[in-house]
Amino acid sequence: MTAEPIDPVEPAGAAPRRKGALRRAFQSWGTRIGAAITLLVVGIAVIGPLVAPHSASDLVAFPLSGPAPGTPLGTDYLGHDVLSSVLHGGWTVVWMATAATAIGMVVGTLIGLIAGYAKGRVDSVLMWLMDLVLAFPQFVLPLMVISMLQPSLWLIVLLVALSHAPRVARLARATTTQVSTREYIEASEVLGEPRWRILLQEILPNISTPLLVEVGVRMAWSIGLIASISFLGLGVQPPDVDWGLMIQQNRGGLATQPWAVVVPVLLIALFAIGINLMSEGYSRAIARRNDSGVAA
């Protein structure tokens, strides 16, 4: 789940170039396939509860029954329809991963912007705090806190976001440090523009390309982390259903009724793969643009 290295800093007026890079990215079959996979999984998560043949809590047949006319994917360890559980269980993964990624990106970007522009003591303190969070492996920090507190979905979202923030902050700080020495930034300072305006209107647009690539990387991590937390029984709790929880509950019957485990595993993997393919496609498009610019 890594993207190819790219030039971290864009010149002024980079927005049209970003749009051009996005168009070039979608000329790649890899990016198109990634987008199609992502839309498919998100569509299942959003529309699934509306078209599911049964409620996720309905007992429709004997436990661990194989596929049958009324239950095309069989039943789970309690007798719930696997297809209905799959259709009901995707929304939690999608919204939690999206929210955690968005919060982590916003917090990390703001910290990196402030640290890279202010420098000095502010930079040292903020980066020390980020290094403190980085001292914990990305999976261990959310798991440790959740196990000590009452599990809740928003707590999981915030902890996963917190695990992303230092990595995003480092990237934003490095690129902000480069951009802040440009002549147009110095000119804005001489003209007396407020610092917040310089940060948000001058620097942020010109460091957005690596941050957009990082969104894909962070999103893929969010999907894996949230599914893993649910698998350990610390996420969604019965009678609610979730793809990670389905894997945890039905793994004992894998040899008898594999669909209750295989389908949610496949959908989680496809979601992460689709996001990663789009991120890598955009990264390659930016790299090609930079190479053509150097050649010119």
Secondary structure, DSSP 4 states (H G I P E B T S, - for coil): --PPP------SS-HHHHHHHHHHHTTSHHHHHHHHHHHHHHHHHHHHHHH-SS-TT-B-SSTT---BTTBTT-B-SSSBBHHHHHHHHHHHHHHHHHHHHHHHHHHHHHHHHHHHHH-HHHHHHHHHHHHHHHTS-TTHHHHHHHHHS---HHHHHHHHHHHHHHHHHHHHHHHHHHHTTSHHHHHHHHTT--HHHIIIIIIGGGGHHHHHHHHHHHHHHHHHHHHHHHHTTSSS-TTS--HHHHHHHHGGGTTT-THHHHHHHHHHHHHHHHHHHHHHHHHHHHHHHHHHHHH-
